[in-house]
Amino acid sequence: MDAKKTGRFICENRKKHGMSQRELADQLNITDKAISKWERGISFPDISMLIPLSETLEISLYDLLTGGENDEQAGC
């Protein structure tokens, strides 16, 4: 798993849903600092967050873990 690629994928999908880091964090009952760390590739979501995160962003677990299929992600 590539932390930076996964982070960009989370960021891109969060923005597609028109959510701020705070709004996503509130839905997952975590801090916006955790979201920021994921999106910057500093850390990965805890395993307990994978299903809620994939459901909230409407993405597959596979795509979440691999950073999506598109290597050329922009906007984050």
All heavy atoms as a GROMACS GRO file, in nm:
protein
  596
    1MET      N    1   0.084  -0.118   0.000
    1MET     CA    2   0.000   0.000   0.000
    1MET      C    3   0.089   0.124   0.000
    1MET      O    4   0.189   0.130   0.069
    1MET     CB    5  -0.090   0.000   0.123
    1MET     CG    6  -0.196  -0.107   0.119
    1MET     SD    7  -0.321  -0.112   0.251
    1MET     CE    8  -0.286   0.016   0.359
    2ASP      N    9   0.049   0.221  -0.075
    2ASP     CA   10   0.120   0.347  -0.087
    2ASP      C   11   0.041   0.454  -0.012
    2ASP      O   12  -0.069   0.491  -0.054
    2ASP     CB   13   0.135   0.381  -0.234
    2ASP     CG   14   0.210   0.510  -0.260
    2ASP    OD1   15   0.206   0.601  -0.175
    2ASP    OD2   16   0.272   0.520  -0.367
    3ALA      N   17   0.096   0.504   0.098
    3ALA     CA   18   0.024   0.600   0.183
    3ALA      C   19  -0.012   0.728   0.109
    3ALA      O   20  -0.123   0.781   0.126
    3ALA     CB   21   0.107   0.632   0.308
    4LYS      N   22   0.077   0.778   0.028
    4LYS     CA   23   0.050   0.903  -0.044
    4LYS      C   24  -0.060   0.884  -0.149
    4LYS      O   25  -0.149   0.966  -0.164
    4LYS     CB   26   0.176   0.959  -0.105
    4LYS     CG   27   0.275   1.007   0.001
    4LYS     CD   28   0.368   1.111  -0.055
    4LYS     CE   29   0.466   1.157   0.050
    4LYS     NZ   30   0.412   1.255   0.140
    5LYS      N   31  -0.054   0.773  -0.220
    5LYS     CA   32  -0.154   0.744  -0.323
    5LYS      C   33  -0.292   0.725  -0.258
    5LYS      O   34  -0.392   0.779  -0.305
    5LYS     CB   35  -0.113   0.618  -0.400
    5LYS     CG   36  -0.203   0.586  -0.516
    5LYS     CD   37  -0.149   0.466  -0.592
    5LYS     CE   38  -0.238   0.432  -0.708
    5LYS     NZ   39  -0.191   0.314  -0.781
    6THR      N   40  -0.295   0.650  -0.149
    6THR     CA   41  -0.422   0.629  -0.078
    6THR      C   42  -0.474   0.761  -0.024
    6THR      O   43  -0.594   0.789  -0.032
    6THR     CB   44  -0.403   0.526   0.035
    6THR    OG1   45  -0.364   0.401  -0.023
    6THR    CG2   46  -0.529   0.507   0.116
    7GLY      N   47  -0.386   0.843   0.029
    7GLY     CA   48  -0.426   0.973   0.082
    7GLY      C   49  -0.485   1.064  -0.024
    7GLY      O   50  -0.588   1.129  -0.002
    8ARG      N   51  -0.422   1.067  -0.141
    8ARG     CA   52  -0.476   1.147  -0.253
    8ARG      C   53  -0.613   1.096  -0.294
    8ARG      O   54  -0.703   1.173  -0.325
    8ARG     CB   55  -0.380   1.145  -0.372
    8ARG     CG   56  -0.261   1.237  -0.359
    8ARG     CD   57  -0.185   1.251  -0.491
    8ARG     NE   58  -0.145   1.124  -0.547
    8ARG     CZ   59  -0.030   1.062  -0.523
    8ARG    NH1   60   0.057   1.116  -0.441
    8ARG    NH2   61  -0.002   0.947  -0.579
    9PHE      N   62  -0.629   0.964  -0.294
    9PHE     CA   63  -0.757   0.903  -0.333
    9PHE      C   64  -0.866   0.939  -0.233
    9PHE      O   65  -0.978   0.973  -0.272
    9PHE     CB   66  -0.738   0.751  -0.342
    9PHE     CG   67  -0.858   0.678  -0.394
    9PHE    CD1   68  -0.898   0.693  -0.527
    9PHE    CD2   69  -0.932   0.595  -0.313
    9PHE    CE1   70  -1.009   0.626  -0.576
    9PHE    CE2   71  -1.042   0.527  -0.360
    9PHE     CZ   72  -1.081   0.543  -0.493
   10ILE      N   73  -0.835   0.936  -0.105
   10ILE     CA   74  -0.932   0.976  -0.002
   10ILE      C   75  -0.970   1.122  -0.022
   10ILE      O   76  -1.087   1.158  -0.021
   10ILE     CB   77  -0.877   0.950   0.140
   10ILE    CG1   78  -0.865   0.800   0.167
   10ILE    CG2   79  -0.966   1.017   0.246
   10ILE    CD1   80  -0.788   0.764   0.293
   11CYS      N   81  -0.871   1.206  -0.040
   11CYS     CA   82  -0.894   1.350  -0.058
   11CYS      C   83  -0.981   1.375  -0.181
   11CYS      O   84  -1.079   1.451  -0.173
   11CYS     CB   85  -0.760   1.421  -0.072
   11CYS     SG   86  -0.773   1.598  -0.101
   12GLU      N   87  -0.947   1.313  -0.290
   12GLU     CA   88  -1.022   1.333  -0.414
   12GLU      C   89  -1.169   1.292  -0.396
   12GLU      O   90  -1.260   1.364  -0.439
   12GLU     CB   91  -0.958   1.251  -0.526
   12GLU     CG   92  -1.025   1.266  -0.659
   12GLU     CD   93  -0.953   1.185  -0.765
   12GLU    OE1   94  -0.856   1.235  -0.822
   12GLU    OE2   95  -0.994   1.068  -0.787
   13ASN      N   96  -1.192   1.180  -0.334
   13ASN     CA   97  -1.329   1.131  -0.316
   13ASN      C   98  -1.405   1.213  -0.213
   13ASN      O   99  -1.526   1.234  -0.227
   13ASN     CB  100  -1.329   0.982  -0.282
   13ASN     CG  101  -1.308   0.900  -0.406
   13ASN    OD1  102  -1.400   0.880  -0.484
   13ASN    ND2  103  -1.185   0.856  -0.428
   14ARG      N  104  -1.338   1.262  -0.112
   14ARG     CA  105  -1.402   1.351  -0.014
   14ARG      C  106  -1.451   1.477  -0.085
   14ARG      O  107  -1.565   1.520  -0.067
   14ARG     CB  108  -1.303   1.387   0.098
   14ARG     CG  109  -1.358   1.493   0.194
   14ARG     CD  110  -1.256   1.530   0.300
   14ARG     NE  111  -1.130   1.581   0.249
   14ARG     CZ  112  -1.110   1.705   0.203
   14ARG    NH1  113  -1.209   1.792   0.198
   14ARG    NH2  114  -0.989   1.743   0.162
   15LYS      N  115  -1.366   1.532  -0.169
   15LYS     CA  116  -1.402   1.654  -0.242
   15LYS      C  117  -1.514   1.629  -0.342
   15LYS      O  118  -1.599   1.716  -0.363
   15LYS     CB  119  -1.279   1.714  -0.310
   15LYS     CG  120  -1.183   1.775  -0.210
   15LYS     CD  121  -1.063   1.837  -0.278
   15LYS     CE  122  -0.972   1.902  -0.175
   15LYS     NZ  123  -0.855   1.966  -0.241
   16LYS      N  124  -1.516   1.511  -0.404
   16LYS     CA  125  -1.625   1.476  -0.496
   16LYS      C  126  -1.760   1.480  -0.426
   16LYS      O  127  -1.862   1.509  -0.487
   16LYS     CB  128  -1.603   1.336  -0.556
   16LYS     CG  129  -1.505   1.331  -0.668
   16LYS     CD  130  -1.497   1.189  -0.721
   16LYS     CE  131  -1.386   1.177  -0.825
   16LYS     NZ  132  -1.369   1.038  -0.870
   17HIS      N  133  -1.759   1.448  -0.297
   17HIS     CA  134  -1.882   1.449  -0.218
   17HIS      C  135  -1.908   1.586  -0.154
   17HIS      O  136  -2.002   1.602  -0.078
   17HIS     CB  137  -1.876   1.341  -0.110
   17HIS     CG  138  -1.901   1.204  -0.164
   17HIS    ND1  139  -1.805   1.130  -0.228
   17HIS    CD2  140  -2.014   1.129  -0.167
   17HIS    CE1  141  -1.856   1.015  -0.266
   17HIS    NE2  142  -1.984   1.012  -0.232
   18GLY      N  143  -1.822   1.683  -0.186
   18GLY     CA  144  -1.841   1.818  -0.136
   18GLY      C  145  -1.824   1.832   0.014
   18GLY      O  146  -1.886   1.920   0.074
   19MET      N  147  -1.741   1.747   0.071
   19MET     CA  148  -1.720   1.750   0.216
   19MET      C  149  -1.585   1.811   0.251
   19MET      O  150  -1.487   1.791   0.180
   19MET     CB  151  -1.723   1.608   0.274
   19MET     CG  152  -1.859   1.544   0.276
   19MET     SD  153  -1.859   1.391   0.372
   19MET     CE  154  -1.778   1.279   0.262
   20SER      N  155  -1.585   1.881   0.363
   20SER     CA  156  -1.459   1.928   0.419
   20SER      C  157  -1.400   1.815   0.503
   20SER      O  158  -1.466   1.715   0.531
   20SER     CB  159  -1.483   2.050   0.509
   20SER     OG  160  -1.558   2.012   0.624
   21GLN      N  161  -1.275   1.832   0.542
   21GLN     CA  162  -1.214   1.733   0.631
   21GLN      C  163  -1.294   1.723   0.760
   21GLN      O  164  -1.315   1.613   0.812
   21GLN     CB  165  -1.068   1.769   0.660
   21GLN     CG  166  -0.977   1.749   0.542
   21GLN     CD  167  -0.833   1.783   0.573
   21GLN    OE1  168  -0.801   1.849   0.672
   21GLN    NE2  169  -0.743   1.738   0.487
   22ARG      N  170  -1.339   1.835   0.811
   22ARG     CA  171  -1.418   1.838   0.935
   22ARG      C  172  -1.548   1.759   0.919
   22ARG      O  173  -1.586   1.682   1.007
   22ARG     CB  174  -1.447   1.982   0.976
   22ARG     CG  175  -1.554   2.003   1.081
   22ARG     CD  176  -1.520   1.952   1.218
   22ARG     NE  177  -1.411   2.032   1.271
   22ARG     CZ  178  -1.345   2.002   1.381
   22ARG    NH1  179  -1.377   1.896   1.450
   22ARG    NH2  180  -1.246   2.076   1.422
   23GLU      N  181  -1.617   1.778   0.807
   23GLU     CA  182  -1.744   1.709   0.784
   23GLU      C  183  -1.724   1.557   0.775
   23GLU      O  184  -1.802   1.481   0.832
   23GLU     CB  185  -1.812   1.762   0.658
   23GLU     CG  186  -1.864   1.903   0.674
   23GLU     CD  187  -1.904   1.968   0.543
   23GLU    OE1  188  -1.846   1.935   0.436
   23GLU    OE2  189  -1.994   2.054   0.547
   24LEU      N  190  -1.619   1.515   0.705
   24LEU     CA  191  -1.590   1.372   0.697
   24LEU      C  192  -1.554   1.318   0.835
   24LEU      O  193  -1.603   1.212   0.875
   24LEU     CB  194  -1.477   1.345   0.597
   24LEU     CG  195  -1.434   1.200   0.582
   24LEU    CD1  196  -1.551   1.111   0.540
   24LEU    CD2  197  -1.319   1.189   0.481
   25ALA      N  198  -1.473   1.392   0.907
   25ALA     CA  199  -1.434   1.350   1.042
   25ALA      C  200  -1.556   1.336   1.133
   25ALA      O  201  -1.567   1.239   1.208
   25ALA     CB  202  -1.334   1.449   1.100
   26ASP      N  203  -1.647   1.431   1.124
   26ASP     CA  204  -1.768   1.426   1.207
   26ASP      C  205  -1.852   1.303   1.174
   26ASP      O  206  -1.906   1.239   1.264
   26ASP     CB  207  -1.852   1.553   1.189
   26ASP     CG  208  -1.791   1.676   1.255
   26ASP    OD1  209  -1.697   1.660   1.337
   26ASP    OD2  210  -1.836   1.787   1.224
   27GLN      N  211  -1.861   1.268   1.047
   27GLN     CA  212  -1.939   1.149   1.009
   27GLN      C  213  -1.875   1.021   1.061
   27GLN      O  214  -1.945   0.923   1.089
   27GLN     CB  215  -1.954   1.142   0.857
   27GLN     CG  216  -2.052   1.242   0.803
   27GLN     CD  217  -2.096   1.208   0.662
   27GLN    OE1  218  -2.078   1.097   0.613
   27GLN    NE2  219  -2.156   1.306   0.596
   28LEU      N  220  -1.743   1.022   1.073
   28LEU     CA  221  -1.671   0.903   1.118
   28LEU      C  222  -1.641   0.905   1.268
   28LEU      O  223  -1.581   0.811   1.320
   28LEU     CB  224  -1.540   0.888   1.039
   28LEU     CG  225  -1.554   0.870   0.888
   28LEU    CD1  226  -1.418   0.876   0.821
   28LEU    CD2  227  -1.626   0.740   0.856
   29ASN      N  228  -1.681   1.014   1.335
   29ASN     CA  229  -1.655   1.031   1.478
   29ASN      C  230  -1.507   1.026   1.513
   29ASN      O  231  -1.466   0.958   1.608
   29ASN     CB  232  -1.734   0.928   1.560
   29ASN     CG  233  -1.882   0.948   1.550
   29ASN    OD1  234  -1.931   1.060   1.560
   29ASN    ND2  235  -1.954   0.840   1.526
   30ILE      N  236  -1.428   1.096   1.431
   30ILE     CA  237  -1.285   1.110   1.456
   30ILE      C  238  -1.248   1.256   1.438
   30ILE      O  239  -1.334   1.339   1.409
   30ILE     CB  240  -1.201   1.021   1.360
   30ILE    CG1  241  -1.228   1.057   1.213
   30ILE    CG2  242  -1.230   0.874   1.386
   30ILE    CD1  243  -1.140   0.985   1.115
   31THR      N  244  -1.120   1.289   1.452
   31THR     CA  245  -1.078   1.429   1.438
   31THR      C  246  -1.043   1.461   1.293
   31THR      O  247  -1.005   1.372   1.216
   31THR     CB  248  -0.955   1.459   1.526
   31THR    OG1  249  -0.842   1.386   1.474
   31THR    CG2  250  -0.979   1.423   1.671
   32ASP      N  251  -1.054   1.589   1.261
   32ASP     CA  252  -1.013   1.633   1.128
   32ASP      C  253  -0.862   1.620   1.111
   32ASP      O  254  -0.812   1.609   1.000
   32ASP     CB  255  -1.062   1.773   1.097
   32ASP     CG  256  -1.015   1.878   1.196
   32ASP    OD1  257  -0.990   1.844   1.314
   32ASP    OD2  258  -1.006   1.995   1.157
   33LYS      N  259  -0.788   1.618   1.221
   33LYS     CA  260  -0.643   1.599   1.215
   33LYS      C  261  -0.610   1.460   1.162
   33LYS      O  262  -0.513   1.443   1.087
   33LYS     CB  263  -0.579   1.621   1.352
   33LYS     CG  264  -0.587   1.765   1.399
   33LYS     CD  265  -0.516   1.780   1.532
   33LYS     CE  266  -0.535   1.914   1.597
   33LYS     NZ  267  -0.506   2.029   1.521
   34ALA      N  268  -0.691   1.361   1.198
   34ALA     CA  269  -0.670   1.225   1.146
   34ALA      C  270  -0.691   1.223   0.995
   34ALA      O  271  -0.610   1.163   0.922
   34ALA     CB  272  -0.764   1.127   1.214
   35ILE      N  273  -0.796   1.288   0.948
   35ILE     CA  274  -0.824   1.296   0.804
   35ILE      C  275  -0.706   1.363   0.733
   35ILE      O  276  -0.659   1.316   0.629
   35ILE     CB  277  -0.953   1.374   0.775
   35ILE    CG1  278  -1.074   1.315   0.848
   35ILE    CG2  279  -0.978   1.386   0.624
   35ILE    CD1  280  -1.117   1.179   0.803
   36SER      N  281  -0.657   1.471   0.790
   36SER     CA  282  -0.544   1.544   0.732
   36SER      C  283  -0.421   1.453   0.721
   36SER      O  284  -0.352   1.453   0.618
   36SER     CB  285  -0.512   1.667   0.816
   36SER     OG  286  -0.398   1.732   0.766
   37LYS      N  287  -0.394   1.375   0.824
   37LYS     CA  288  -0.279   1.285   0.820
   37LYS      C  289  -0.295   1.178   0.713
   37LYS      O  290  -0.199   1.144   0.644
   37LYS     CB  291  -0.259   1.218   0.956
   37LYS     CG  292  -0.201   1.312   1.060
   37LYS     CD  293  -0.182   1.241   1.193
   37LYS     CE  294  -0.126   1.336   1.297
   37LYS     NZ  295  -0.106   1.268   1.427
   38TRP      N  296  -0.417   1.127   0.697
   38TRP     CA  297  -0.441   1.028   0.592
   38TRP      C  298  -0.414   1.091   0.456
   38TRP      O  299  -0.345   1.033   0.372
   38TRP     CB  300  -0.584   0.978   0.592
   38TRP     CG  301  -0.631   0.910   0.716
   38TRP    CD1  302  -0.556   0.863   0.821
   38TRP    CD2  303  -0.767   0.883   0.749
   38TRP    NE1  304  -0.637   0.808   0.915
   38TRP    CE2  305  -0.768   0.818   0.874
   38TRP    CE3  306  -0.888   0.906   0.685
   38TRP    CZ2  307  -0.886   0.776   0.935
   38TRP    CZ3  308  -1.004   0.864   0.747
   38TRP    CH2  309  -1.003   0.799   0.870
   39GLU      N  310  -0.472   1.210   0.434
   39GLU     CA  311  -0.464   1.273   0.303
   39GLU      C  312  -0.323   1.319   0.268
   39GLU      O  313  -0.290   1.328   0.150
   39GLU     CB  314  -0.563   1.390   0.296
   39GLU     CG  315  -0.708   1.342   0.296
   39GLU     CD  316  -0.809   1.452   0.278
   39GLU    OE1  317  -0.771   1.571   0.271
   39GLU    OE2  318  -0.930   1.419   0.269
   40ARG      N  319  -0.242   1.346   0.367
   40ARG     CA  320  -0.103   1.384   0.341
   40ARG      C  321  -0.011   1.263   0.331
   40ARG      O  322   0.108   1.277   0.304
   40ARG     CB  323  -0.053   1.479   0.450
   40ARG     CG  324  -0.121   1.616   0.443
   40ARG     CD  325  -0.067   1.712   0.546
   40ARG     NE  326  -0.113   1.672   0.679
   40ARG     CZ  327  -0.040   1.680   0.790
   40ARG    NH1  328   0.081   1.729   0.788
   40ARG    NH2  329  -0.091   1.642   0.907
   41GLY      N  330  -0.065   1.144   0.352
   41GLY     CA  331   0.015   1.022   0.341
   41GLY      C  332   0.103   0.997   0.462
   41GLY      O  333   0.199   0.920   0.454
   42ILE      N  334   0.071   1.060   0.574
   42ILE     CA  335   0.149   1.042   0.696
   42ILE      C  336   0.108   0.915   0.769
   42ILE      O  337   0.189   0.848   0.831
   42ILE     CB  338   0.135   1.165   0.788
   42ILE    CG1  339   0.201   1.285   0.719
   42ILE    CG2  340   0.195   1.141   0.926
   42ILE    CD1  341   0.178   1.417   0.790
   43SER      N  342  -0.021   0.882   0.760
   43SER     CA  343  -0.071   0.760   0.823
   43SER      C  344  -0.187   0.704   0.742
   43SER      O  345  -0.240   0.770   0.653
   43SER     CB  346  -0.116   0.788   0.967
   43SER     OG  347  -0.230   0.873   0.968
   44PHE      N  348  -0.222   0.580   0.774
   44PHE     CA  349  -0.336   0.513   0.712
   44PHE      C  350  -0.453   0.515   0.809
   44PHE      O  351  -0.433   0.519   0.930
   44PHE     CB  352  -0.303   0.367   0.681
   44PHE     CG  353  -0.216   0.347   0.561
   44PHE    CD1  354  -0.082   0.319   0.576
   44PHE    CD2  355  -0.269   0.355   0.433
   44PHE    CE1  356  -0.002   0.299   0.465
   44PHE    CE2  357  -0.190   0.334   0.322
   44PHE     CZ  358  -0.056   0.307   0.338
   45PRO      N  359  -0.574   0.504   0.757
   45PRO     CA  360  -0.689   0.489   0.846
   45PRO      C  361  -0.675   0.360   0.928
   45PRO      O  362  -0.625   0.260   0.878
   45PRO     CB  363  -0.808   0.478   0.750
   45PRO     CG  364  -0.761   0.536   0.621
   45PRO     CD  365  -0.614   0.511   0.615
   46ASP      N  366  -0.719   0.365   1.052
   46ASP     CA  367  -0.723   0.246   1.136
   46ASP      C  368  -0.814   0.144   1.069
   46ASP      O  369  -0.912   0.181   1.000
   46ASP     CB  370  -0.778   0.285   1.274
   46ASP     CG  371  -0.778   0.169   1.369
   46ASP    OD1  372  -0.674   0.148   1.435
   46ASP    OD2  373  -0.881   0.100   1.377
   47ILE      N  374  -0.785   0.018   1.090
   47ILE     CA  375  -0.864  -0.088   1.026
   47ILE      C  376  -1.013  -0.077   1.059
   47ILE      O  377  -1.098  -0.108   0.976
   47ILE     CB  378  -0.808  -0.228   1.062
   47ILE    CG1  379  -0.868  -0.333   0.970
   47ILE    CG2  380  -0.831  -0.260   1.209
   47ILE    CD1  381  -0.795  -0.464   0.972
   48SER      N  382  -1.045  -0.028   1.178
   48SER     CA  383  -1.185  -0.013   1.216
   48SER      C  384  -1.256   0.097   1.137
   48SER      O  385  -1.379   0.104   1.136
   48SER     CB  386  -1.198   0.016   1.366
   48SER     OG  387  -1.141   0.142   1.396
   49MET      N  388  -1.181   0.181   1.068
   49MET     CA  389  -1.237   0.291   0.990
   49MET      C  390  -1.257   0.256   0.843
   49MET      O  391  -1.323   0.330   0.770
   49MET     CB  392  -1.144   0.414   0.995
   49MET     CG  393  -1.138   0.484   1.128
   49MET     SD  394  -1.286   0.582   1.154
   49MET     CE  395  -1.376   0.476   1.265
   50LEU      N  396  -1.203   0.145   0.798
   50LEU     CA  397  -1.205   0.115   0.655
   50LEU      C  398  -1.346   0.100   0.598
   50LEU      O  399  -1.377   0.161   0.495
   50LEU     CB  400  -1.121  -0.009   0.624
   50LEU     CG  401  -0.972   0.005   0.653
   50LEU    CD1  402  -0.900  -0.126   0.621
   50LEU    CD2  403  -0.910   0.121   0.576
   51ILE      N  404  -1.430   0.023   0.662
   51ILE     CA  405  -1.566   0.004   0.611
   51ILE      C  406  -1.647   0.132   0.621
   51ILE      O  407  -1.706   0.176   0.521
   51ILE     CB  408  -1.635  -0.116   0.678
   51ILE    CG1  409  -1.568  -0.245   0.633
   51ILE    CG2  410  -1.785  -0.119   0.645
   51ILE    CD1  411  -1.616  -0.370   0.701
   52PRO      N  412  -1.649   0.200   0.738
   52PRO     CA  413  -1.724   0.326   0.743
   52PRO      C  414  -1.673   0.430   0.643
   52PRO      O  415  -1.752   0.501   0.581
   52PRO     CB  416  -1.704   0.375   0.887
   52PRO     CG  417  -1.670   0.253   0.965
   52PRO     CD  418  -1.598   0.162   0.870
   53LEU      N  419  -1.542   0.437   0.623
   53LEU     CA  420  -1.485   0.533   0.528
   53LEU      C  421  -1.526   0.498   0.386
   53LEU      O  422  -1.569   0.585   0.310
   53LEU     CB  423  -1.333   0.536   0.541
   53LEU     CG  424  -1.258   0.631   0.449
   53LEU    CD1  425  -1.303   0.775   0.468
   53LEU    CD2  426  -1.107   0.619   0.473
   54SER      N  427  -1.517   0.370   0.350
   54SER     CA  428  -1.554   0.332   0.213
   54SER      C  429  -1.703   0.354   0.188
   54SER      O  430  -1.742   0.395   0.080
   54SER     CB  431  -1.516   0.186   0.185
   54SER     OG  432  -1.594   0.097   0.261
   55GLU      N  433  -1.786   0.329   0.290
   55GLU     CA  434  -1.930   0.352   0.274
   55GLU      C  435  -1.961   0.501   0.263
   55GLU      O  436  -2.042   0.542   0.180
   55GLU     CB  437  -2.006   0.291   0.392
   55GLU     CG  438  -2.008   0.139   0.389
   55GLU     CD  439  -2.070   0.078   0.513
   55GLU    OE1  440  -2.091   0.148   0.615
   55GLU    OE2  441  -2.096  -0.044   0.509
   56THR      N  442  -1.897   0.583   0.344
   56THR     CA  443  -1.921   0.727   0.342
   56THR      C  444  -1.880   0.788   0.208
   56THR      O  445  -1.950   0.872   0.153
   56THR     CB  446  -1.846   0.796   0.457
   56THR    OG1  447  -1.892   0.740   0.581
   56THR    CG2  448  -1.870   0.945   0.458
   57LEU      N  449  -1.766   0.743   0.156
   57LEU     CA  450  -1.716   0.798   0.030
   57LEU      C  451  -1.768   0.722  -0.093
   57LEU      O  452  -1.736   0.758  -0.206
   57LEU     CB  453  -1.562   0.798   0.030
   57LEU     CG  454  -1.496   0.887   0.135
   57LEU    CD1  455  -1.344   0.874   0.127
   57LEU    CD2  456  -1.539   1.032   0.121
   58GLU      N  457  -1.847   0.617  -0.067
   58GLU     CA  458  -1.905   0.536  -0.175
   58GLU      C  459  -1.797   0.481  -0.269
   58GLU      O  460  -1.805   0.493  -0.391
   58GLU     CB  461  -2.011   0.615  -0.251
   58GLU     CG  462  -2.126   0.659  -0.163
   58GLU     CD  463  -2.226   0.748  -0.233
   58GLU    OE1  464  -2.194   0.806  -0.339
   58GLU    OE2  465  -2.338   0.759  -0.181
   59ILE      N  466  -1.696   0.420  -0.208
   59ILE     CA  467  -1.587   0.357  -0.284
   59ILE      C  468  -1.569   0.215  -0.230
   59ILE      O  469  -1.608   0.184  -0.118
   59ILE     CB  470  -1.454   0.436  -0.272
   59ILE    CG1  471  -1.414   0.455  -0.126
   59ILE    CG2  472  -1.465   0.570  -0.344
   59ILE    CD1  473  -1.282   0.526  -0.105
   60SER      N  474  -1.509   0.130  -0.311
   60SER     CA  475  -1.487  -0.008  -0.267
   60SER      C  476  -1.369  -0.014  -0.170
   60SER      O  477  -1.280   0.072  -0.172
   60SER     CB  478  -1.459  -0.098  -0.388
   60SER     OG  479  -1.330  -0.072  -0.441
   61LEU      N  480  -1.369  -0.118  -0.089
   61LEU     CA  481  -1.255  -0.139   0.001
   61LEU      C  482  -1.128  -0.161  -0.079
   61LEU      O  483  -1.022  -0.112  -0.041
   61LEU     CB  484  -1.280  -0.259   0.092
   61LEU     CG  485  -1.372  -0.236   0.210
   61LEU    CD1  486  -1.400  -0.366   0.283
   61LEU    CD2  487  -1.312  -0.134   0.305
   62TYR      N  488  -1.140  -0.233  -0.189
   62TYR     CA  489  -1.023  -0.257  -0.274
   62TYR      C  490  -0.963  -0.125  -0.322
   62TYR      O  491  -0.842  -0.103  -0.311
   62TYR     CB  492  -1.060  -0.345  -0.394
   62TYR     CG  493  -0.943  -0.369  -0.485
   62TYR    CD1  494  -0.850  -0.469  -0.456
   62TYR    CD2  495  -0.924  -0.292  -0.599
   62TYR    CE1  496  -0.741  -0.490  -0.539
   62TYR    CE2  497  -0.816  -0.312  -0.682
   62TYR     CZ  498  -0.724  -0.412  -0.651
   62TYR     OH  499  -0.615  -0.431  -0.733
   63ASP      N  500  -1.048  -0.038  -0.375
   63ASP     CA  501  -0.999   0.091  -0.424
   63ASP      C  502  -0.940   0.175  -0.310
   63ASP      O  503  -0.838   0.241  -0.328
   63ASP     CB  504  -1.109   0.170  -0.494
   63ASP     CG  505  -1.138   0.119  -0.634
   63ASP    OD1  506  -1.055   0.043  -0.689
   63ASP    OD2  507  -1.243   0.155  -0.688
   64LEU      N  508  -1.004   0.170  -0.194
   64LEU     CA  509  -0.952   0.244  -0.080
   64LEU      C  510  -0.812   0.194  -0.043
   64LEU      O  511  -0.721   0.274  -0.021
   64LEU     CB  512  -1.047   0.230   0.040
   64LEU     CG  513  -1.004   0.296   0.170
   64LEU    CD1  514  -0.984   0.447   0.151
   64LEU    CD2  515  -1.106   0.271   0.278
   65LEU      N  516  -0.793   0.064  -0.039
   65LEU     CA  517  -0.665   0.008   0.001
   65LEU      C  518  -0.556   0.025  -0.104
   65LEU      O  519  -0.438   0.035  -0.070
   65LEU     CB  520  -0.680  -0.140   0.035
   65LEU     CG  521  -0.764  -0.170   0.159
   65LEU    CD1  522  -0.786  -0.320   0.172
   65LEU    CD2  523  -0.700  -0.114   0.284
   66THR      N  524  -0.595   0.031  -0.230
   66THR     CA  525  -0.495   0.044  -0.337
   66THR      C  526  -0.477   0.187  -0.385
   66THR      O  527  -0.391   0.214  -0.467
   66THR     CB  528  -0.532  -0.044  -0.458
   66THR    OG1  529  -0.657   0.000  -0.510
   66THR    CG2  530  -0.538  -0.190  -0.420
   67GLY      N  531  -0.560   0.277  -0.336
   67GLY     CA  532  -0.551   0.415  -0.382
   67GLY      C  533  -0.623   0.437  -0.513
   67GLY      O  534  -0.597   0.536  -0.581
   68GLY      N  535  -0.713   0.348  -0.550
   68GLY     CA  536  -0.790   0.364  -0.673
   68GLY      C  537  -0.714   0.312  -0.792
   68GLY      O  538  -0.598   0.272  -0.784
   69GLU      N  539  -0.780   0.312  -0.903
   69GLU     CA  540  -0.722   0.259  -1.025
   69GLU      C  541  -0.642   0.362  -1.102
   69GLU      O  542  -0.557   0.328  -1.182
   69GLU     CB  543  -0.833   0.203  -1.115
   69GLU     CG  544  -0.909   0.090  -1.049
   69GLU     CD  545  -1.026   0.044  -1.131
   69GLU    OE1  546  -1.074   0.123  -1.217
   69GLU    OE2  547  -1.072  -0.068  -1.108
   70ASN      N  548  -0.672   0.489  -1.080
   70ASN     CA  549  -0.611   0.597  -1.157
   70ASN      C  550  -0.484   0.647  -1.089
   70ASN      O  551  -0.488   0.700  -0.981
   70ASN     CB  552  -0.712   0.711  -1.174
   70ASN     CG  553  -0.661   0.821  -1.262
   70ASN    OD1  554  -0.550   0.814  -1.314
   70ASN    ND2  555  -0.741   0.924  -1.280
   71ASP      N  556  -0.371   0.632  -1.156
   71ASP     CA  557  -0.244   0.681  -1.102
   71ASP      C  558  -0.231   0.832  -1.111
   71ASP      O  559  -0.153   0.893  -1.041
   71ASP     CB  560  -0.126   0.617  -1.176
   71ASP     CG  561  -0.111   0.470  -1.142
   71ASP    OD1  562  -0.162   0.426  -1.037
   71ASP    OD2  563  -0.048   0.400  -1.221
   72GLU      N  564  -0.306   0.894  -1.200
   72GLU     CA  565  -0.297   1.038  -1.226
   72GLU      C  566  -0.410   1.111  -1.156
   72GLU      O  567  -0.499   1.165  -1.218
   72GLU     CB  568  -0.304   1.065  -1.377
   72GLU     CG  569  -0.195   1.000  -1.456
   72GLU     CD  570  -0.067   1.081  -1.458
   72GLU    OE1  571  -0.075   1.203  -1.434
   72GLU    OE2  572   0.039   1.024  -1.484
   73GLN      N  573  -0.406   1.117  -1.024
   73GLN     CA  574  -0.511   1.185  -0.949
   73GLN      C  575  -0.467   1.328  -0.920
   73GLN      O  576  -0.355   1.353  -0.880
   73GLN     CB  577  -0.542   1.111  -0.820
   73GLN     CG  578  -0.599   0.974  -0.849
   73GLN     CD  579  -0.611   0.889  -0.725
   73GLN    OE1  580  -0.574   0.930  -0.618
   73GLN    NE2  581  -0.661   0.770  -0.743
   74ALA      N  582  -0.558   1.421  -0.943
   74ALA     CA  583  -0.526   1.561  -0.925
   74ALA      C  584  -0.620   1.624  -0.825
   74ALA      O  585  -0.721   1.568  -0.790
   74ALA     CB  586  -0.535   1.633  -1.060
   75GLY      N  587  -0.585   1.743  -0.781
   75GLY     CA  588  -0.673   1.819  -0.696
   75GLY      C  589  -0.646   1.808  -0.548
   75GLY      O  590  -0.712   1.871  -0.469
   76CYS      N  591  -0.552   1.725  -0.510
   76CYS     CA  592  -0.523   1.711  -0.367
   76CYS      C  593  -0.372   1.714  -0.343
   76CYS      O  594  -0.297   1.681  -0.426
   76CYS     CB  595  -0.581   1.583  -0.312
   76CYS     SG  596  -0.761   1.584  -0.311
   0.00000   0.00000   0.00000
